[in-house]
Amino acid sequence: MHFDVVPDSWYLILSALLFTLGVVGFLIKRSLITVFMSIELMLNAVNLSFVTFAHEWHAVKGQIFVFFVMMVAAAEAAVGLAIIIAIFRARATLNVDQIDLMKL
Amino acid sequence: MHLILFLIFAGFCLAGAVNLLLQTHPINSALSLIVVMSSLAVLYLLLGAEFLAIAQIIVYAGAVMVLFTFVVMLLNVGEEERTHGSKIYRVVGFPAVIVFFSVMTTVILEAQKHMRGISLKDAITTTQDLSRVLFRDMLLPFELTSVLILIAILGAVALARKEGHS
């Protein structure tokens, strides 16, 4: 294999792998704050796919989409962490099994 | 060269993501997430996205993760308790995750036949190219995100404020 060329699929599989690890973290983690970190990991994994495809097809708009995802993720992190602080004040716990008021 | 750099930083990414799952203390998870995000910035550089690489460092590894570590330390969150409240995630979640990953990998490997492969010699997208499209074609969405961020700031302040003070 040539040393200078990496197949696109490697980047895409890395992206799928990171997304899968994010979903697994979302499922197995019991602390609200690490569940939230897993969501950030999933967002980053999708961003990697966007950048790879933008590179493949020379589409600058793909990179701009990643830029927007970053901005929305930053806004989401600020609001999400504020909600976590509010929950911690009210319940004094961050265990997702004890914050299940809206669960069926 | 590209292959070596890719393998090193993809390895860092995966190691950080796995470590995020294995650690029981949130602060260790947050630090491994910083490793993941910084390595992703290098991968963006390899893909020729110079602006996004810097934005990734500043916005994610900088701002967002500082916010995370700040909240973990502010709330003094201890070790994670290993409770098992719901069994549904084992029955439905894990098979679904495995199916998702297998399908994605199959589709990607199938599509690889039509793609060229990435070389460091490919043209990079400079900040100039990016900003030209951003400020000509995407000006309205760009301005809308600034409104969104303003609303997010106000919402965060309103939510995190102590009750009873006015």
Interface residues (C-beta under 8 A of the other chain):
Chain A: M1 F3 D4 V5 V6 P7 D8 S9 W10 Y11 L12 I13 L14 A16 L17 L18 F19 T20 L21 G22 V23 V24 G25 L27 I28 K29 R30 S31 I33 T34 F36 M37 S38 E40 L41 N44 N47 L48 V51 T52 A54 H55 E56 H58 V60 K61 Q63 I64 V66 F67 F68 M70 M71 V72 A73 A74 A75 E76 A77 A78 V79 L81 A82 I83 I84 I85 A86 F88 R89 L94 N95 V96 D97 D100
Chain B: M1 H2 L3 I4 F6 A10 C13 L14 A17 V18 L20 L21 P26 S29 A30 L33 V36 M37 L40 L43 Y44 L46 L47 G48 A49 F51 L52 A55 Q56 V59 Y60 A63 V64 L67 F68 V71 V72 L74 L75 V77 E80 E81 R82 T83 H84 G85 S86 Y89 G93 F94 V97 F100 F101 M104 T105 I108 L109 A111 Q112 M115 R116 G117 I118 S119 L120 K121 D122 A123 T125 D129 L130 V133 L134 D137 M138 P141 T145 L148 I149 I151 A152 I153 G155 A156 V157 A158 L159 A160 K162 E163
